[in-house]
């Protein structure tokens, strides 16, 4: 998907933001700004992510959509987490939960229906993983799996999140079991992000590379995602 493609995705998002602004649609404008914030975290630009997410919140308030405000707030939280600012992250997460609690989902436009409790839980899980709190990350990652089964790419992401949280807690057998499920989904997708998350899991497992479970998982990655495996070996 274009979102996965780094600079190309940024160009599409910038164009989408321009269209939303010209159309006078603050809701769509906030959605695009939130997507740009998410992309900034993915590209390791956390300060930019925070700035974009705060701009998105301002625009979301004009749109009067609490669900959208929750999305923008959790994106700010992820930016703070990526900078290891636990206090600011906690404040933004509290704002996100509060906004989501005020939401009337029937009032949300169709393009926002994807943002549900499972999606919010996934984003919170990523925050805690970035802060080095894998126990909390695992809890939210498990919640994130209560998601619409049609979103296969999202399920691959969330399974990778759970597997990495388990690996960070040294639950290696379970991490590899969940990781295989994520890998099998990722292998059928054209998604750089899904491959990136598998590589992150491999990195978390590397300290236990001598175990049978990790050796088997590494071999399966080499079989299903050979390009990802070769890149991981060079890291």
N, C-alpha and C positions, 0 to 999 in steps of 0.2 A: 504494500500500500504506500501511497505517497507520503503519508505521515511518517513512515519508517525511514524515509530517504534523506534525512538530514537537511542540507541546504535547500534541496528541491522542495521539501515540505514547507520550509520557512517562506519560500516564494509564494506557494499556493495560499498559505495562511495570510500573508500580507495582502494578497489580491482579494481574498475573501473578506478581510477586514474592511478594505476599501469599498467593496460592494455593499456591505452591511451599513457602513456609515452613509453612503450615498442614498441608500434606501430609507434612511431614518429609522432603522430597526435596532434599538439599543440591546435587545435581548440577543440577537444574533451577533452583534458586535462584542458583547461580553463573552459569548461562547467561543468566539474566535480568539479573543485575548487569553482566555483560560487555556485553550489549546496551544497557543504560543508559549504560555508559561510552562505547560507540561513538556513541550518540546525543548524548552530551555533547560529544564532539569535533565532531560535525556541527553542533552549535549554538554552536560557538566558546566552550566552557566547559572548557578543558583541565585546569585544576586539579581540577574536579569529576570529570572523566574519570579522572584518576589515582587519586583517592580511591575511586571506584567500582570500578575495576579491581583495586585492592589488596584491597578487601573481597571481590571475586569470587574472587581467588586463595585467600584464606583458606577460603572456602566450598568451592572446588574441591578443595583438599587433603583436606577431610573426605570428599568424594565418592570420592577415590581414582582420579580419571580424568586421566592425564597430558595427553591431548588437550585436555581442558577447561582445564587449567592453562595450556597453551600459548596457547589463545585469550585467556584473561584477561591473560596476560603481554604479549601483543602489543598488546592494547588499552591497557595501561599505557604501553607504548612509544610508541603514537600520541599519547597525552596529553602525554608529555614532548616529543615532536617538535613538537607544536603550540605548546609554550612555548619552542622552540628550545634545549632542554636535551639536547645531543647525547650527553653522557656518560651521563646517566640513561637515555636512549633505548637506547643501546648495551647497557647492563646488562640492561634488560628484554627486548630482542631476544635476547640470549644465553640468558636464562632460558626464553624461548619456544621457541627452537630445541632447547635441552636437554630440555625437557619433551616436545616433539613426538617427539624421538628415542627417548624411553623408552616411547612409546605402543604399545599392542597394539590395533590398530584393531578386531579382532574383539570386543574387550571393550567397545567404545563403544556406548552406546545409539543407537537409530535417529535420534533428534533431533539427534545430534552428528555424523552421518556427513558432513554438508556441509563440515565443517572438515577440509580435506585440504591437501596441499602447495601446491596452486594458491591456495587461500584464504589460507593463511599468507603466501605470496609476495606476494599483492595487498596485504595489510595492511602488510607490510614495505616495499613500494614506496611506499605512502602516507606512511609514516614518513620515508623518504629524500626524497621530494618536499617534505614540510613543512620538512625541515632544509635545503633548498636544495642537495641533491645529486642532480640529475636523472640523472646517469649511472648511479648505483646504482639509482635509482628505475626507470629503463628496464630494467635487467637483471632486476629482480624482476617488473616488469610483464609482461615477455615470458614469464617462467615462469608467471605467473598465468593465461595464456591456455591452458595445458594443463589445462583444466577440463572438468567435465561439461557437455556441450553443452545439456543441458536447462535450465540456469540462465541464461536469456536476459538477465535483468536484471543478473545478476552479470557477464556478458560485456560488456554495455554499459558498466558501471562500469570494468571492467579495460581495455577499449579506450580509454576516455577517459583513464584514468591513463597508459597508454602514450603516447597522443597528446600529452598535456600535458608529459610528461617529454621527449619529442622536441622540442616547441616551446621548452621552456626551454633546450635545447641548440642552438637555432637551426637545427634540421633541419626547416625549414618545410614543404617539399614532402611529406616522409614524415609529418609531424604531421597535415597536412590529409588525406592519404590514409587514415591510421588513424582520424582524427576523423570522416570520412564514414561509416566502418563503424559507429562508435559512435553517430553521429547517426541512421543508418537504423534501428538497433535501438531507440534511445530514442524515436523517433517513434511506435513501435508500443506503447509502454508507458504506463501511468499511474503515473509515478514522478517525484516532485519531485527526488529525488536524482540521477536520470539527467540531468534538465534542469540541475541545479546543476553537475554535472561538465562538461556541454557549455559552460555559461557560464564555468566556470573555464578551459576550453581557449580559448575566445574571448578571455579576458583575457590569456592567455599569448601569443596570436597578435597582439594589438593593436599591438605595436611594429613589426610587419611588415604593417600593414594596407594598404600600398600595393602589395603583391605580388599577382600574378595568382592564385596559389594561395589566399591568404587571402581575397581578394575573392570568389572562387568558393565557398569554404567558407561565408563569411558569408551569401552569397545563398542557399545551400542550407539553412542554419539558418533563415533568414527564411521559406523555403518550407515546411520540414518542421515547424518549431517556432516559429511566428510570435509566440506570447506570450513565449517565452524570448528571442527576438531583440529584441523591444521593450524588455524589462526590461534586457537587456545594454546596449542603447544608452543607457539612462538612468544606468548605473552610472558 
